[in-house]
Amino acid sequence: MSARDLMRSSDSSQSQQEATRFKIFDNSEIPICIRNSSGVFVYSNHNFSNVIKGCEYDSAYWFEKLPLELKCALLEKEVDALANPDMAIIKSFVIDDYFYWCVLFQVVCINSESYILWHFIKDVVFSQANSRYLNHVMNDVCEIKNPALVLEPGVYQSFCLFFSGFTHEFISRLLSVTSGASKKRISKAYSIMEIDNKDDMILYLKTHSFLPSVHRYAFELINSKCNLLRKAKL
């Protein structure tokens, strides 16, 4: 085997080892890809392939084919995240000219190596039609309620994860509760917020600018869990 082949084999093995660290995101409903500090894509989940990049080519090729302005904007926010590793950086982007995504950039450190998680969260695009519908929904809500203030801590944790796109199964593993308990927490949140379905809740959170803080807290919880797992392996 040549020296070049050995290098390729080593790189492939390293990428596989890196990818196994992020298996927790395999079943996430949110499209996620992860890059290391060298700018190499080391992981992406199934929904990233199915919804964002397509299944016919890899993440690096997908990124290279993006418009230059979009690539620069994504990289700018990645740099911001690396400069502020304790913060979640959120930015809205238009991908493929008509898909609106809110991309959350989050830094996770494992064995002194920094990884940047890109979470693609569906942004709400307001048309005249759904603006009228939203006004109808808002008429049914007597007062503006900040979920961070009106929900008890455990309920708010499940709330933030659920309305960031994660399943009850994922939430139960992350928070060490049963799936049934997670569902009960969301039912309680609906009751307290006086909103009875997921779509209306997301519109409500978006309209009153609560959605970014919901996403940030959700990924703070995930980051905390990843750090605990990392420390347990040391």
N, C-alpha and C positions, 0 to 999 in steps of 0.2 A: 504494500500500500504506500502511495506517495505521500510526501509531507502535506501536499494540498488536500489529499483525500482525508488524511488524519485530522486536519484543521476543520474540514467540512463535517466530519463525523463528530468532532468535539462540539462544534457549534450546534449541530442538530440535537445532540444529547443535552446540551445546556438549555436549549429552547424547550425541549420536552420536560425537563426538570422544572423550569420556570412555569410552564403551563399548568403543571399538576398543583401548583400552589394556589391556583385560582379556581379550582373545581367547584367551590362554593357558589360561583356565579353561573354554572352550567344551565340551571333550570330557571334562571331569572327571566321574567317577562320583559325586562328592559334590555335592549341591545347594548352590549358592553364589549369594548376592546381595551387592551392594556399594552402599553409600551414601556420599555426600560429607559433608563436615563441616556442611553446612546441613541434613542430614537428608533429602536427595533420593536416591531410588533411581536409580542411574545404570547399573546392569548386573545382569543375572541370567542364569544359564546354563540350558540346556534341562532339566536334571534338577531345577532349582529350580521351573520351571514344571510339569513332569510330576509331581513328587512332593510338593512343598510347597504351592504357591499355586493350582495349576490353570492351565489355559491360556486360560480365558475372560475374565480381567481382569488388570490390571497389578499390579505389586508394591505400589504405594502404596495401591490399593484393598484388596488382600489384607491389608495391615498395619492399615488403618483398621477392618477388620471383625473383627480379633482381639479377644478379651475384654480389658477395660481392665487387669486385673491382669497378664495376659501381656504386653501392650504395655509396661507400666511396667517389668516385669522385664527385657525385652529392651533397652529404652532405658537402664536402669540399668547393664547390663553394657557397652553401647556407650560410655557415659560413662566407665566404668572403663577401657576399652581406650584411649580418647583421652587419659586422664590418665596412662596407663602405656604409651606407644606401643612400647616395647621388649619388652613382654610380650604373650603370647597369653592371653586371658581365656577360660576355659571354664566353661559353666554348663549343667546339664541342665534341659530344659523338657518339659512335656506339651503337645502341640499336637493340637487336635481331640479332646481328652478321652482318647484312647487311644494316640496315637503319641508315643513317647518319643524325644527327640532331644537329643544333646549338641551345643550350639551353641558354636563357637569364634569369638571376635571378635578380629580382627587388624587393626592399623593399618598402612597403606602410604602413604608420602609420595611424591607425584609433582609435580615443579615447584612445590614449596612448598604444595601442596594435600594435605590429609589425606583418605584414603578408608578406610572401615571395611568389611572383608570379613566377612561372616557365613557360616560354613561349617556346614552341617547334617549332623552325623555320627550314624548310627544308634547309639543307646545300647542296651545289653544289658538286657533286662528279665527278671529271674529269676522263673520260676514254680517250683512244687514239682517239676514234671516235669523241667525242664532243670537244676534244682539236683541232682537224683539223677544225671542224665547227667554233669554237671560233676564230681561226686564220683568217678564212674567214670573220667573223663579224668584227674583229679588223681592217682588211684591208680597210673596208668601213669608218672607223673613222679616220679623219685626225689628230686630236690632242686629248690628254687625258684631259677630262673635269671633274673637281670636281663639282658635283651637288651642294654642299654647297656654292660654290663660284659663279657659273654661274646662279643659279635660285634665283628669288626674294623670300623673306621670306615666303609669303603665299603659293607660289607654292612649295617651299621646304618642308613645313609642310605636305601638302597633299602627296607629293612625298614620303617622308619617311614612312608615314603611309601606303600608297598603296603598296610600295615595301617591307613592313614588313608583308603583307598578309591581311590587313584590307580592308573591302568593302567600296565603296563610301557612302553607307548608314551610316555606322559606322563613317566614316570620317566627314560626314556632321553634325552628331550630336555632335561629339567631338569638331569640329572647329566652329560650329554655322554658317555653310554655307549650301547652297543647294547642293543636290547630283549632279545637273548639273554643278554647279560651280567647284565642286571637279573634275569632269570628264574633264572639260575644262583646269584645272590646269595640269592634267596629260598629256593631249594632248599637251599643251604648253611645258611641260618638255621633251616629246619625240622629239618635234621639235628642242628645244635648244640643247639637247644632241645628236641629229642626229641619233637616234635609234628609230625604228618604232614598236617594240613589247615588251611585258613584259619579255619573256624568254631571249631575247638578252640583255635587260637592266640588268637583274639580273646577267647574265654571265659577263657583262661589269663591274658592281659594284663589283662583287666577284674578278675578275681578278686584278682590280686596288686597291683592299683593301678598297673600300669605303663602303662595305656592313655593317661591324660592326658599323660604325658611323651612318649610316642610321637607323639601328635598335635601337641604343642607343637613338637617338633623338626622334624617334617615341615613345618610352616608357617614355621618359622624358615628352613628351606632355601628355601622358595618366596619368602619375603620377601627373602632375600639375593639370589636370582636377579633379582627385580623391581628391586632397588636397582642391581644391575649393569647391567641393561638401561636404567634411567633415566639413569645416569651416562654410558653409551655414547652416548646421544642428545644430551647437553648439549654 
